[in-house]
Structure formats: C-alpha cells, structure tokens
Amino acid sequence: MTTLDFITELFCRVDDAMTGIPKHTQAVLWPSEIVTLGMLHALKGVGNRAFYRWLTRDYGGLFPRLPERTRLFRLFSTHRAWTFQFLAKPTLLGIVDSFGIELIHPVREGRSPRQIGRKGVSNHRWIVGGKLCLVVNHLGGITGWVWAPANAHDTWFHPIIEAFKDWMVVLGDTGFHAGAGDPPNLKVCVRGEWNDRMLIETVLSMLTLVSHFKKVMHRVADYFEARLAFTVAIFNFLVQWQGWQPDADGFVSLSIADFSL
C-alpha cells in the first residue's frame, strides 16, 4: 500500500465513523478531514513545521483547502475531543502503565514561566515533561488515557482505573499501589507475576519506534493534550486495520510498523 493509498483509506474510514458530526457553516475543513490530518501528524511523529511542509509538498492535492499551519494546529487542539469515539471497548481484563514523554531538555528547565513539563524519572533517567497513563484491554486496544506532569506518582492515576470498575479488572505494577487504598478493580502484580502485563509494553514500544512518541516539542498544554489524543486514536485505528485476528491460543499479534511514515 502506497502512502497515497493509505491516507485515502484512512480518511474514508474516519469519515464513515464521523457521519453524525456536522460541518460548521464557516469551516473550511470537514470534521473527518481535521481528524485524519491530526492522526497523520501523530503517526508521522515530527514537529509542526516539518509535518506541514511534508503535507503541503507531497500530499497537498488531497486537502486543497488546507488552512495555514498555525490555524490547522489550533483546529487539532479545539477538536481533540472528537478522538474519544475511537477509544477501544473495555474487556474483562485490562492493563495499566505510565509512559514518560520528554518535552524539553533538563538543562532548559525553568527558563520559561509558562513551562508545562516537570522534572521526573522515566526509564531510570531524568526527563522534563509529562507522564501518559494508558489503560488497554486484553487485545491491546487503548480504552482510556490521561496525562500528568512527569513528577506525578502513578497513584495519581487511580481515578482512570476506577472509572472501569464495572467492566474491567486492571493489572498494574507495584507503582500503582497506595498505602491509603487502591481502586477495587486494580490488581497489583509484583515482578514475575501476570506476564500478560507485557502487552502494554508492546503498545508503548510501538508508539516510541513508529510515532517517535518519547519526545515531542509542544509548549502549551492544550496542544500537548491534542497530540496525545490523536496518537491514541491513530494507534487504535492501525492495530485493528485488518480486524482483530487471534491465533489458536487466542493471542493477537500487534504491529503498526507497516504504516510508518
């Protein structure tokens, strides 16, 4: 599949899923166009200027009414809630984990009074940025997410775990355990137990290698949150591009490498 074919099919699938959202009378882009472009930016995994240059140079003909760059990214921020309909459905068993995202180099910490990132530890190294918490179902689809500054402890994410108490038992590592009590549906697993939790490590690895998600360059919280929302949406789209196809043991092999831009 060529990149042109992929973008065309992605737009068709998004458009089919968003038939109930009308276009504003003064809007230049349809809602499905905005979401498709936001997903492409998240999948491409580069900065705003590099993405806009690539889009207008190679595929501008697909979006003839493309607005100016800053206007386009304001649309992503304004309409990021549209991506919530692409979250995967919860299943009986879920997994939770957090993921550090670097926003600036630690040397630059504190230079701006509007800095949204905070200093914290991720993968045994210091970063200045945010921490994304993902809840995935037993197939690997992302059912929920939330973010916090990088200095937040994993117990800060208890509310998103408890939100699934009527649908899922959520497996988490010992970092999610709190002395004051845990959500009733959280199953704290010590090292070596419930190796099914490694599924979420596969999800995070794909986001790192394909979408270059370990480091982004957003400086405003709304734009950073929009990037997270569209990244989750495009991931859920791609892992089930051919449908969920479990093997004889019920294992579903996840991969989005073929869609790397």
Secondary structure, 3 states (H helix, E strand, C coil): CCHHHHHHHHHHHHHHHCCCCCCCCCCCCCHHHHHHHHHHHHHHCCCHHHHHHHHHHHHHHHCCCCCCHHHHHHHHHHCHHHHHHHCCCCCCEEEEEEEEEEEECHHHCCCCCCCCCEEEEECCEEEEEEEEEEEEECCCCEEEEEEEECCCCHHHHHHHHHCCCCCCEEEECHHHCCCCCCCCCEEECCCCCCHHHHHHHHHHHHHHHHHCCCECCCCCHHHHHHHHHHHHHHHHHHHCCCCCCECCCCCECCCCHHHCC
